[in-house]
Amino acid sequence: MRELTGSTRIRIRRPRPELTGDTRIRLSQIKDLADWVNDKHSNYKIGEVAQWKDGMHKKTAHGWVKVPEERDRNQEPVGEIKSLGKLSEKYFMRPNSSLKLPKIESEVWQETMHDSRPVLLKKFVVERMRDNHPEIKQEGLNHRDVLINAVYHPDKIMYCKPQDYPFYYTAVKKSNGGTPVKIETKNCVAVLDVSPENKYIEVVDWRWIGKRGMRSMENQERKNNVQ
């Protein structure tokens, strides 16, 4: 047996910690995230917000900070689209969140309401409209076009039920009188809740109506104005 002298050194190898699958994933995510941030967000200024893979982040003097997920009053997450061109009919069939839409820039709306808040489309409202108004699809139209026509391209803003719903206004895009089943041949209407207590203008419902329905709304508004 070899005798250990004072000059003999013993080197003890410590076992290297074994990387588990979860650890490897985390390290990979950190590297990918760092590369992605440096590449995509190097030109952002302090205070600006950017969409990351795991949600919205805000740039501060000390780095990027995750912005808490926004939720509506029904505790549904709120997504956002910057352009109406990205709003698809698929969303109206299977909504996965509430959705913040761009503000209404129509001259008719701004001259009447002077309200520049963004528009909120609630998930439960979309589901209710999908389930309770099959006639929209049966006519060969779609929810997206009816909503956009009424909300973003109205010909007039009506105030039909001030006693029952004082903050509800109806945006109307009137028919051009054509006969083919196209969006231009229908009176598109959308009810909007403009309560000052809301953070956004909230869409209550949307639909198309015929000449009789249009006359009924006009008579109702005329009656309220007389009173």
C-alpha positions in Angstrom: 0.0 0.0 0.0 1.4 3.4 -1.0 2.2 5.7 1.9 1.0 9.3 1.5 3.7 11.9 2.1 3.3 15.6 3.0 3.9 16.6 -0.6 1.3 14.2 -2.0 -1.8 16.0 -3.0 -5.2 14.4 -3.2 -7.5 15.8 -5.9 -11.2 15.1 -5.1 -13.4 15.4 -8.1 -16.8 16.8 -7.3 -19.6 15.3 -9.4 -20.9 17.6 -12.1 -24.6 18.4 -11.5 -26.7 16.5 -14.0 -28.9 18.7 -16.2 -32.4 17.5 -16.3 -34.7 18.0 -19.2 -36.4 21.0 -17.5 -33.1 22.6 -16.8 -31.9 22.3 -20.4 -35.2 23.9 -21.6 -34.8 26.8 -19.3 -31.2 27.5 -20.3 -32.2 27.3 -24.0 -35.1 29.6 -23.4 -32.9 32.2 -21.7 -30.4 32.2 -24.6 -33.1 32.4 -27.2 -34.9 35.2 -25.3 -31.7 37.2 -24.9 -30.8 36.9 -28.6 -34.3 37.8 -29.6 -34.4 40.8 -27.4 -31.0 42.1 -28.6 -32.0 41.6 -32.2 -35.6 42.9 -32.1 -35.7 45.5 -29.4 -32.4 47.3 -29.4 -34.0 50.5 -30.8 -36.8 50.8 -28.3 -36.8 53.8 -26.1 -37.5 53.8 -22.3 -41.2 53.7 -21.7 -42.1 51.9 -24.9 -43.9 48.6 -24.9 -43.1 45.5 -27.1 -44.7 42.1 -27.6 -42.4 39.3 -26.4 -42.9 35.6 -26.8 -44.2 35.4 -23.2 -46.3 38.6 -23.3 -46.0 42.4 -23.3 -42.9 44.0 -21.8 -42.0 47.6 -21.1 -38.5 49.0 -21.4 -37.2 50.8 -18.3 -33.9 52.4 -17.3 -33.0 49.1 -15.7 -34.1 46.8 -18.5 -37.2 45.2 -19.7 -40.1 44.5 -17.3 -43.1 42.3 -18.0 -46.4 44.1 -18.1 -49.2 42.4 -16.2 -51.8 40.8 -18.4 -54.8 43.0 -18.9 -58.2 41.5 -18.2 -61.7 42.8 -18.7 -64.5 43.1 -16.1 -65.3 39.4 -16.6 -61.7 38.5 -15.9 -61.1 37.4 -19.5 -57.7 38.2 -21.0 -57.6 41.2 -23.4 -55.7 40.8 -26.6 -55.1 43.7 -29.1 -55.0 44.3 -32.8 -53.6 47.5 -34.2 -55.2 47.1 -37.6 -58.7 46.0 -38.6 -57.2 44.1 -41.5 -56.0 41.6 -38.9 -59.5 40.9 -37.5 -60.6 37.7 -39.1 -64.0 36.0 -39.2 -62.4 33.0 -37.4 -62.1 35.0 -34.2 -65.9 35.5 -34.2 -66.4 31.7 -34.4 -63.9 30.7 -31.7 -62.8 33.7 -29.6 -60.0 32.9 -27.2 -60.0 36.3 -25.4 -61.6 39.7 -25.4 -60.1 42.0 -28.0 -59.1 45.6 -28.0 -59.7 47.2 -31.4 -58.4 50.6 -32.8 -60.2 53.8 -31.9 -63.0 55.1 -34.1 -61.7 57.8 -36.5 -64.9 58.3 -38.5 -65.9 62.0 -38.9 -69.5 61.1 -38.1 -68.5 59.5 -34.8 -66.0 62.1 -33.7 -68.4 65.0 -34.6 -71.2 63.4 -32.7 -69.4 61.8 -29.7 -65.9 63.3 -29.5 -64.7 60.0 -28.0 -61.3 58.7 -29.0 -61.1 55.7 -26.7 -60.2 52.3 -28.2 -63.0 49.8 -28.8 -63.4 46.7 -26.6 -64.9 43.5 -28.1 -65.7 41.2 -25.1 -65.3 37.5 -25.5 -68.7 36.6 -24.0 -70.4 39.1 -26.3 -68.8 37.5 -29.3 -69.9 34.1 -28.1 -73.5 35.3 -27.5 -73.7 36.9 -30.9 -72.4 33.7 -32.6 -74.9 31.5 -30.7 -78.0 33.8 -30.8 -77.7 35.4 -34.2 -77.3 32.6 -36.8 -79.1 34.8 -39.4 -76.0 36.8 -40.0 -74.2 33.8 -41.4 -77.3 32.4 -43.1 -77.6 35.5 -45.2 -74.2 34.9 -46.6 -72.6 37.8 -44.6 -70.3 37.6 -41.7 -69.9 39.1 -38.2 -66.7 40.9 -39.1 -68.1 42.9 -41.9 -71.3 43.9 -40.1 -69.3 45.0 -37.1 -66.7 47.0 -39.0 -69.3 48.7 -41.3 -71.4 49.9 -38.4 -68.7 50.8 -35.9 -66.0 52.2 -38.1 -68.0 53.6 -41.1 -71.3 54.9 -39.7 -73.6 57.2 -41.6 -75.3 58.3 -38.4 -75.3 57.9 -34.6 -78.6 57.2 -33.0 -79.8 57.6 -29.4 -82.7 55.2 -29.1 -83.3 54.2 -25.5 -82.0 57.0 -23.2 -84.4 56.0 -20.3 -83.2 52.4 -20.1 -79.6 52.7 -21.4 -78.4 56.3 -21.1 -74.9 55.5 -22.3 -75.9 53.3 -25.2 -75.6 54.7 -28.7 -76.3 53.0 -32.0 -73.9 53.4 -34.9 -75.7 52.8 -38.3 -74.3 52.2 -41.7 -77.3 52.4 -44.0 -78.0 50.2 -47.0 -77.2 51.5 -50.5 -80.5 50.0 -51.7 -79.0 47.2 -53.9 -80.5 43.8 -54.3 -77.7 41.2 -54.2 -76.9 39.8 -50.8 -73.8 41.9 -50.0 -72.8 43.9 -47.0 -73.6 47.1 -48.9 -77.2 46.1 -49.3 -77.9 45.8 -45.5 -78.4 48.3 -42.8 -75.6 47.4 -40.4 -76.0 48.6 -36.8 -73.9 48.2 -33.7 -74.8 49.3 -30.1 -71.9 50.9 -28.2 -71.6 51.5 -24.5 -69.8 54.8 -24.0 -70.1 55.0 -20.2 -67.4 57.2 -18.7 -66.8 54.5 -16.1 -65.5 52.2 -18.9 -61.8 52.2 -19.9 -62.9 51.6 -23.5 -65.9 52.0 -25.7 -67.6 48.6 -25.4 -69.5 46.8 -28.2 -72.8 45.6 -26.9 -74.1 43.9 -30.0 -74.2 44.2 -33.9 -76.6 43.0 -36.5 -78.2 43.9 -39.9 -81.8 45.1 -40.1 -84.2 45.6 -43.0 -86.2 48.7 -43.9 -88.9 48.0 -41.3 -86.4 47.7 -38.5 -84.7 50.9 -39.7 -88.0 52.8 -39.6 -88.7 51.4 -36.1 -85.4 52.7 -34.8 -85.9 56.1 -36.4 -89.4 56.4 -35.0 -88.1 55.4 -31.5 -85.3 58.1 -31.7 -87.8 60.7 -33.0 -90.2 59.9 -30.1 -87.4 60.2 -27.5 -86.3 63.6 -29.0 -89.8 64.9 -28.7 -90.1 63.9 -25.1 
